[in-house]
């Protein structure tokens, strides 16, 4: 865990190999197989993201990981089975003392008009998409709640909602329904798509980090840079994805940023701009067909704010296969 917190992504592989099976077994004893597999993914995504907060003096890794799994399983069970319990209040005495924090009547009318237009647009969707999108956006249900009520895998529900939102965005044109509705649909679809795609990307990165075929390329500090500054590039031949991390980088000087690069066939390609945290750590997950081959060289340079199209600034850390 110390290695993982320091940016050593290869440390995740042994943890996954050692504990994924027991976490799956525990989850599968209470949930169906697809949900149990999602629990395993959720646990190790949390381990990966929260490695820096793990403290051995509070206990070993095993109970910490199993506690994460336990909470995730309980959360899923609650979503599937728990229904709100209503306390009787025949005289409405308690209700009368509750402050009214709801929207004003004009806001209620505006929202209802939007919902009415949404319902009209939903009628044109295929039945499976119409049902899933309606439950999520008109009944304010979570994706997990929709999946539980429809007795469908969570991934299937997310796909139906994503595809339905894409169709709604095209149907609710500004000329027909007003810009406010389109903004809501476009924003909702964008946020959903962003969250969904980010999770899918993280899961692909987790698969890469735990695969036996993954290669780790270590970048070391250039002359004049603190020697503990380093980076790691994790990739696999045939996999169009790479995980790149840096550790112990000092904050870039004013007006400059760190930018990561890989070289393929003599051509440099930017992996993106790096923003180290207070401990000097940062992580990039990058996808592209060119990443299916291991690079010839990797480096991090200091460039002007906004980045550069090719590496021009001083090299901070680097690796070369030459």
Buried (B, 14 or more C-beta within 10 A) or exposed (E): BEEBBBBBBBBBBEBBEEBBEBBBEBBBEEBEEBBBBBBBBBBBBBBBEBBBEBEEEEEEBEEBBBEBBBEBBEEBBEBBEEEEEEEEEEEEEEEEEEEEEEEEEEEEEEEEBBEEBBEEBBEEBEEBBBBBBBBBBEEEBEBBBBBBBBEBBBBBBBBBBBBBBBBBBEBBEEEEBBEEBBEBBBEBBEEBBEEBEEBEBBBBBBBBBBEEEBEBBEBEBBEEBEEEBBBBBBBBEEBBBBBBBBBBBEEBEEEBBBBBBBBBEEEBBBBBBBEBEEEBBBBBBBEEEBBBBBBBBBBBBBBEEEEBEEBEBEBBBBBEEE
